[in-house]
Amino acid sequence: MLIKLAALSALGYFGYRYYEKNHKGGHAAFAEGQASGSHTDVRDAGPKAMRDKPEGEWTKTDEEIDQTFPASDPPANY
């Protein structure tokens, strides 16, 4: 019984190590090369900092709204 438990534990450990080695980490909102990994990270504003580029034209209003996130206040000129 103890040998089975040890074998199962080893299998789980090596499976986890394999997953961590091959898993592309990072946050879905961050562009390639931007820092992420901490719960306090905030992505830079603008389309260059986004992982998924916006489909339409990026307007000044879009930029101002993106700069206010994660604050709840709207832009001053909104």
N, CA, C and O atoms as CSV, one atom per row, in Angstrom:
chain,resi,resn,atom,element,x,y,z
A,1,MET,N,N,0.826,-1.190,0.000
A,1,MET,CA,C,0.000,0.000,0.000
A,1,MET,C,C,0.872,1.256,0.000
A,1,MET,O,O,0.588,2.212,-0.722
A,2,LEU,N,N,1.925,1.251,0.804
A,2,LEU,CA,C,2.813,2.405,0.891
A,2,LEU,C,C,3.568,2.616,-0.424
A,2,LEU,O,O,3.814,3.754,-0.824
A,3,ILE,N,N,3.929,1.536,-1.086
A,3,ILE,CA,C,4.639,1.638,-2.362
A,3,ILE,C,C,3.710,2.237,-3.427
A,3,ILE,O,O,4.151,3.047,-4.242
A,4,LYS,N,N,2.442,1.849,-3.425
A,4,LYS,CA,C,1.485,2.401,-4.378
A,4,LYS,C,C,1.300,3.904,-4.149
A,4,LYS,O,O,1.230,4.679,-5.102
A,5,LEU,N,N,1.224,4.304,-2.892
A,5,LEU,CA,C,1.074,5.710,-2.552
A,5,LEU,C,C,2.302,6.507,-2.984
A,5,LEU,O,O,2.172,7.610,-3.513
A,6,ALA,N,N,3.481,5.958,-2.763
A,6,ALA,CA,C,4.712,6.632,-3.174
A,6,ALA,C,C,4.781,6.733,-4.701
A,6,ALA,O,O,5.186,7.769,-5.229
A,7,ALA,N,N,4.396,5.685,-5.407
A,7,ALA,CA,C,4.420,5.709,-6.868
A,7,ALA,C,C,3.416,6.730,-7.401
A,7,ALA,O,O,3.722,7.451,-8.351
A,8,LEU,N,N,2.243,6.801,-6.816
A,8,LEU,CA,C,1.233,7.765,-7.230
A,8,LEU,C,C,1.694,9.197,-6.944
A,8,LEU,O,O,1.468,10.099,-7.749
A,9,SER,N,N,2.331,9.394,-5.813
A,9,SER,CA,C,2.867,10.712,-5.467
A,9,SER,C,C,3.960,11.121,-6.444
A,9,SER,O,O,3.993,12.269,-6.887
A,10,ALA,N,N,4.847,10.206,-6.783
A,10,ALA,CA,C,5.918,10.501,-7.734
A,10,ALA,C,C,5.343,10.825,-9.104
A,10,ALA,O,O,5.809,11.749,-9.770
A,11,LEU,N,N,4.348,10.079,-9.524
A,11,LEU,CA,C,3.708,10.341,-10.807
A,11,LEU,C,C,3.064,11.728,-10.828
A,11,LEU,O,O,3.178,12.452,-11.816
A,12,GLY,N,N,2.399,12.088,-9.757
A,12,GLY,CA,C,1.793,13.414,-9.655
A,12,GLY,C,C,2.840,14.521,-9.664
A,12,GLY,O,O,2.647,15.555,-10.304
A,13,TYR,N,N,3.940,14.309,-8.961
A,13,TYR,CA,C,5.011,15.296,-8.904
A,13,TYR,C,C,5.610,15.518,-10.292
A,13,TYR,O,O,5.754,16.659,-10.730
A,14,PHE,N,N,5.956,14.437,-10.980
A,14,PHE,CA,C,6.566,14.574,-12.294
A,14,PHE,C,C,5.570,15.103,-13.332
A,14,PHE,O,O,5.958,15.811,-14.261
A,15,GLY,N,N,4.315,14.767,-13.178
A,15,GLY,CA,C,3.288,15.321,-14.057
A,15,GLY,C,C,3.160,16.824,-13.866
A,15,GLY,O,O,3.026,17.573,-14.834
A,16,TYR,N,N,3.201,17.258,-12.622
A,16,TYR,CA,C,3.136,18.692,-12.329
A,16,TYR,C,C,4.352,19.416,-12.881
A,16,TYR,O,O,4.220,20.485,-13.476
A,17,ARG,N,N,5.527,18.845,-12.690
A,17,ARG,CA,C,6.760,19.448,-13.213
A,17,ARG,C,C,6.707,19.562,-14.741
A,17,ARG,O,O,7.121,20.580,-15.296
A,18,TYR,N,N,6.215,18.552,-15.409
A,18,TYR,CA,C,6.075,18.573,-16.864
A,18,TYR,C,C,5.109,19.679,-17.290
A,18,TYR,O,O,5.374,20.420,-18.236
A,19,TYR,N,N,3.998,19.775,-16.586
A,19,TYR,CA,C,3.006,20.802,-16.894
A,19,TYR,C,C,3.600,22.198,-16.724
A,19,TYR,O,O,3.439,23.044,-17.604
A,20,GLU,N,N,4.276,22.451,-15.620
A,20,GLU,CA,C,4.871,23.757,-15.365
A,20,GLU,C,C,5.939,24.102,-16.401
A,20,GLU,O,O,6.049,25.259,-16.806
A,21,LYS,N,N,6.713,23.134,-16.830
A,21,LYS,CA,C,7.771,23.371,-17.800
A,21,LYS,C,C,7.191,23.728,-19.169
A,21,LYS,O,O,7.746,24.573,-19.870
A,22,ASN,N,N,6.100,23.105,-19.551
A,22,ASN,CA,C,5.532,23.290,-20.879
A,22,ASN,C,C,4.359,24.259,-20.923
A,22,ASN,O,O,3.853,24.572,-22.001
A,23,HIS,N,N,3.927,24.732,-19.776
A,23,HIS,CA,C,2.793,25.653,-19.726
A,23,HIS,C,C,3.280,27.061,-20.018
A,23,HIS,O,O,4.223,27.540,-19.389
A,24,LYS,N,N,2.637,27.726,-20.976
A,24,LYS,CA,C,2.979,29.109,-21.259
A,24,LYS,C,C,2.271,29.959,-20.225
A,24,LYS,O,O,1.053,30.136,-20.265
A,25,GLY,N,N,3.043,30.472,-19.315
A,25,GLY,CA,C,2.471,31.271,-18.247
A,25,GLY,C,C,2.066,32.646,-18.737
A,25,GLY,O,O,2.050,32.909,-19.939
A,26,GLY,N,N,1.750,33.492,-17.829
A,26,GLY,CA,C,1.365,34.841,-18.187
A,26,GLY,C,C,-0.128,35.028,-18.057
A,26,GLY,O,O,-0.894,34.086,-17.853
A,27,HIS,N,N,-0.493,36.236,-18.180
A,27,HIS,CA,C,-1.879,36.609,-18.026
A,27,HIS,C,C,-2.469,36.901,-19.393
A,27,HIS,O,O,-1.775,37.401,-20.278
A,28,ALA,N,N,-3.705,36.603,-19.564
A,28,ALA,CA,C,-4.353,36.754,-20.870
A,28,ALA,C,C,-4.389,38.200,-21.337
A,28,ALA,O,O,-4.436,38.445,-22.542
A,29,ALA,N,N,-4.371,39.155,-20.435
A,29,ALA,CA,C,-4.477,40.555,-20.832
A,29,ALA,C,C,-3.138,41.153,-21.239
A,29,ALA,O,O,-3.111,42.199,-21.887
A,30,PHE,N,N,-2.030,40.522,-20.878
A,30,PHE,CA,C,-0.715,41.102,-21.110
A,30,PHE,C,C,-0.162,40.731,-22.474
A,30,PHE,O,O,-0.293,39.589,-22.913
A,31,ALA,N,N,0.456,41.696,-23.147
A,31,ALA,CA,C,1.140,41.431,-24.405
A,31,ALA,C,C,2.419,40.652,-24.123
A,31,ALA,O,O,2.891,40.606,-22.987
A,32,GLU,N,N,2.967,40.051,-25.148
A,32,GLU,CA,C,4.207,39.289,-25.028
A,32,GLU,C,C,5.321,40.191,-24.491
A,32,GLU,O,O,5.539,41.285,-25.012
A,33,GLY,N,N,6.015,39.739,-23.466
A,33,GLY,CA,C,7.138,40.479,-22.914
A,33,GLY,C,C,6.783,41.411,-21.770
A,33,GLY,O,O,7.679,41.973,-21.141
A,34,GLN,N,N,5.494,41.593,-21.482
A,34,GLN,CA,C,5.123,42.434,-20.350
A,34,GLN,C,C,5.126,41.608,-19.079
A,34,GLN,O,O,4.816,40.417,-19.088
A,35,ALA,N,N,5.478,42.255,-18.004
A,35,ALA,CA,C,5.544,41.568,-16.722
A,35,ALA,C,C,4.162,41.129,-16.278
A,35,ALA,O,O,3.196,41.886,-16.375
A,36,SER,N,N,4.077,39.917,-15.797
A,36,SER,CA,C,2.854,39.414,-15.189
A,36,SER,C,C,3.233,38.282,-14.260
A,36,SER,O,O,4.344,37.757,-14.335
A,37,GLY,N,N,2.342,37.912,-13.409
A,37,GLY,CA,C,2.616,36.820,-12.501
A,37,GLY,C,C,2.276,37.151,-11.064
A,37,GLY,O,O,2.241,36.268,-10.207
A,38,SER,N,N,2.029,38.400,-10.804
A,38,SER,CA,C,1.648,38.808,-9.457
A,38,SER,C,C,0.203,39.292,-9.504
A,38,SER,O,O,-0.254,39.807,-10.525
A,39,HIS,N,N,-0.495,39.128,-8.416
A,39,HIS,CA,C,-1.886,39.575,-8.393
A,39,HIS,C,C,-1.994,41.094,-8.420
A,39,HIS,O,O,-3.089,41.620,-8.616
A,40,THR,N,N,-0.886,41.818,-8.227
A,40,THR,CA,C,-0.917,43.274,-8.241
A,40,THR,C,C,-0.476,43.861,-9.577
A,40,THR,O,O,-0.447,45.083,-9.717
A,41,ASP,N,N,-0.135,43.040,-10.554
A,41,ASP,CA,C,0.292,43.545,-11.855
A,41,ASP,C,C,-0.869,44.220,-12.569
A,41,ASP,O,O,-2.000,43.736,-12.544
A,42,VAL,N,N,-0.571,45.337,-13.200
A,42,VAL,CA,C,-1.547,46.051,-14.006
A,42,VAL,C,C,-0.916,46.263,-15.369
A,42,VAL,O,O,0.222,46.721,-15.473
A,43,ARG,N,N,-1.644,45.935,-16.391
A,43,ARG,CA,C,-1.146,46.063,-17.751
A,43,ARG,C,C,-1.034,47.534,-18.132
A,43,ARG,O,O,-1.840,48.354,-17.694
A,44,ASP,N,N,-0.032,47.869,-18.949
A,44,ASP,CA,C,0.096,49.216,-19.481
A,44,ASP,C,C,-1.113,49.531,-20.342
A,44,ASP,O,O,-1.746,48.627,-20.889
A,45,ALA,N,N,-1.434,50.811,-20.464
A,45,ALA,CA,C,-2.577,51.216,-21.278
A,45,ALA,C,C,-2.201,51.238,-22.743
A,45,ALA,O,O,-1.046,51.461,-23.106
A,46,GLY,N,N,-3.186,51.007,-23.567
A,46,GLY,CA,C,-2.996,51.112,-25.007
A,46,GLY,C,C,-3.005,49.784,-25.711
A,46,GLY,O,O,-2.827,48.739,-25.087
A,47,PRO,N,N,-3.214,49.819,-27.017
A,47,PRO,CA,C,-3.324,48.579,-27.781
A,47,PRO,C,C,-2.016,47.805,-27.884
A,47,PRO,O,O,-2.040,46.590,-28.081
A,48,LYS,N,N,-0.873,48.481,-27.756
A,48,LYS,CA,C,0.419,47.779,-27.831
A,48,LYS,C,C,0.635,46.865,-26.641
A,48,LYS,O,O,1.408,45.911,-26.724
A,49,ALA,N,N,-0.040,47.145,-25.532
A,49,ALA,CA,C,0.122,46.348,-24.326
A,49,ALA,C,C,-0.883,45.208,-24.231
A,49,ALA,O,O,-0.841,44.429,-23.280
A,50,MET,N,N,-1.785,45.099,-25.201
A,50,MET,CA,C,-2.811,44.062,-25.179
A,50,MET,C,C,-2.330,42.812,-25.889
A,50,MET,O,O,-1.642,42.895,-26.907
A,51,ARG,N,N,-2.685,41.669,-25.361
A,51,ARG,CA,C,-2.362,40.415,-26.025
A,51,ARG,C,C,-3.160,40.269,-27.308
A,51,ARG,O,O,-2.609,39.932,-28.356
A,52,ASP,N,N,-4.474,40.527,-27.221
A,52,ASP,CA,C,-5.348,40.468,-28.389
A,52,ASP,C,C,-5.589,41.896,-28.866
A,52,ASP,O,O,-6.200,42.701,-28.163
A,53,LYS,N,N,-5.110,42.196,-30.048
A,53,LYS,CA,C,-5.234,43.546,-30.587
A,53,LYS,C,C,-6.698,43.865,-30.887
A,53,LYS,O,O,-7.452,42.982,-31.294
A,54,PRO,N,N,-7.109,45.135,-30.686
A,54,PRO,CA,C,-8.496,45.504,-30.978
A,54,PRO,C,C,-8.784,45.379,-32.473
A,54,PRO,O,O,-7.911,45.600,-33.312
A,55,GLU,N,N,-10.006,45.025,-32.779
A,55,GLU,CA,C,-10.381,44.818,-34.178
A,55,GLU,C,C,-10.590,46.132,-34.918
A,55,GLU,O,O,-10.242,46.245,-36.094
A,56,GLY,N,N,-11.144,47.106,-34.252
A,56,GLY,CA,C,-11.418,48.386,-34.904
A,56,GLY,C,C,-10.314,49.398,-34.655
A,56,GLY,O,O,-9.265,49.084,-34.093
A,57,GLU,N,N,-10.582,50.610,-35.085
A,57,GLU,CA,C,-9.627,51.697,-34.883
A,57,GLU,C,C,-9.582,52.070,-33.403
A,57,GLU,O,O,-10.621,52.110,-32.744
A,58,TRP,N,N,-8.407,52.338,-32.884
A,58,TRP,CA,C,-8.220,52.699,-31.483
A,58,TRP,C,C,-8.352,54.204,-31.381
A,58,TRP,O,O,-7.517,54.936,-31.912
A,59,THR,N,N,-9.405,54.687,-30.696
A,59,THR,CA,C,-9.675,56.118,-30.615
A,59,THR,C,C,-9.102,56.714,-29.337
A,59,THR,O,O,-8.645,55.998,-28.446
A,60,LYS,N,N,-9.138,58.030,-29.271
A,60,LYS,CA,C,-8.669,58.734,-28.072
A,60,LYS,C,C,-9.516,58.339,-26.861
A,60,LYS,O,O,-8.992,58.182,-25.758
A,61,THR,N,N,-10.806,58.183,-27.066
A,61,THR,CA,C,-11.698,57.773,-25.977
A,61,THR,C,C,-11.339,56.370,-25.487
A,61,THR,O,O,-11.335,56.112,-24.284
A,62,ASP,N,N,-11.040,55.467,-26.420
A,62,ASP,CA,C,-10.623,54.123,-26.031
A,62,ASP,C,C,-9.367,54.185,-25.156
A,62,ASP,O,O,-9.268,53.491,-24.144
A,63,GLU,N,N,-8.419,55.019,-25.559
A,63,GLU,CA,C,-7.170,55.175,-24.803
A,63,GLU,C,C,-7.445,55.708,-23.402
A,63,GLU,O,O,-6.901,55.196,-22.423
A,64,GLU,N,N,-8.291,56.735,-23.302
A,64,GLU,CA,C,-8.594,57.328,-21.999
A,64,GLU,C,C,-9.317,56.351,-21.084
A,64,GLU,O,O,-9.041,56.303,-19.886
A,65,ILE,N,N,-10.226,55.583,-21.629
A,65,ILE,CA,C,-10.940,54.595,-20.819
A,65,ILE,C,C,-9.984,53.499,-20.362
A,65,ILE,O,O,-10.055,53.043,-19.221
A,66,ASP,N,N,-9.091,53.079,-21.252
A,66,ASP,CA,C,-8.129,52.037,-20.911
A,66,ASP,C,C,-7.165,52.516,-19.829
A,66,ASP,O,O,-6.727,51.720,-18.998
A,67,GLN,N,N,-6.829,53.805,-19.827
A,67,GLN,CA,C,-5.910,54.352,-18.833
A,67,GLN,C,C,-6.535,54.409,-17.444
A,67,GLN,O,O,-5.810,54.402,-16.450
A,68,THR,N,N,-7.865,54.465,-17.350
A,68,THR,CA,C,-8.509,54.551,-16.043
A,68,THR,C,C,-8.619,53.197,-15.349
A,68,THR,O,O,-8.813,53.144,-14.134
A,69,PHE,N,N,-8.496,52.097,-16.102
A,69,PHE,CA,C,-8.647,50.772,-15.509
A,69,PHE,C,C,-7.470,50.476,-14.611
A,69,PHE,O,O,-6.352,50.790,-15.020
A,70,PRO,N,N,-7.601,49.916,-13.452
A,70,PRO,CA,C,-8.763,49.321,-12.811
A,70,PRO,C,C,-9.529,50.264,-11.898
A,70,PRO,O,O,-10.380,49.811,-11.133
A,71,ALA,N,N,-9.250,51.574,-11.955
A,71,ALA,CA,C,-9.993,52.525,-11.135
A,71,ALA,C,C,-11.437,52.613,-11.615
A,71,ALA,O,O,-11.746,52.294,-12.763
A,72,SER,N,N,-12.292,53.041,-10.736
A,72,SER,CA,C,-13.713,53.107,-11.092
A,72,SER,C,C,-14.100,54.478,-11.629
A,72,SER,O,O,-15.229,54.661,-12.085
A,73,ASP,N,N,-13.183,55.449,-11.583
A,73,ASP,CA,C,-13.510,56.788,-12.031
A,73,ASP,C,C,-13.415,56.898,-13.544
A,73,ASP,O,O,-12.486,56.353,-14.141
A,74,PRO,N,N,-14.357,57.591,-14.177
A,74,PRO,CA,C,-14.270,57.790,-15.624
A,74,PRO,C,C,-13.197,58.836,-15.928
A,74,PRO,O,O,-12.759,59.545,-15.022
A,75,PRO,N,N,-12.770,58.944,-17.178
A,75,PRO,CA,C,-11.813,59.986,-17.551
A,75,PRO,C,C,-12.422,61.359,-17.280
A,75,PRO,O,O,-13.645,61.503,-17.276
A,76,ALA,N,N,-11.597,62.349,-17.059
A,76,ALA,CA,C,-12.074,63.693,-16.710
A,76,ALA,C,C,-12.891,64.337,-17.815
A,76,ALA,O,O,-13.793,65.130,-17.543
A,77,ASN,N,N,-12.583,64.002,-19.051
A,77,ASN,CA,C,-13.304,64.631,-20.155
A,77,ASN,C,C,-14.335,63.714,-20.784
A,77,ASN,O,O,-14.751,63.941,-21.920
A,78,TYR,N,N,-14.745,62.705,-20.082
A,78,TYR,CA,C,-15.702,61.738,-20.622
A,78,TYR,C,C,-17.101,62.259,-20.518
A,78,TYR,O,O,-18.045,61.580,-20.924
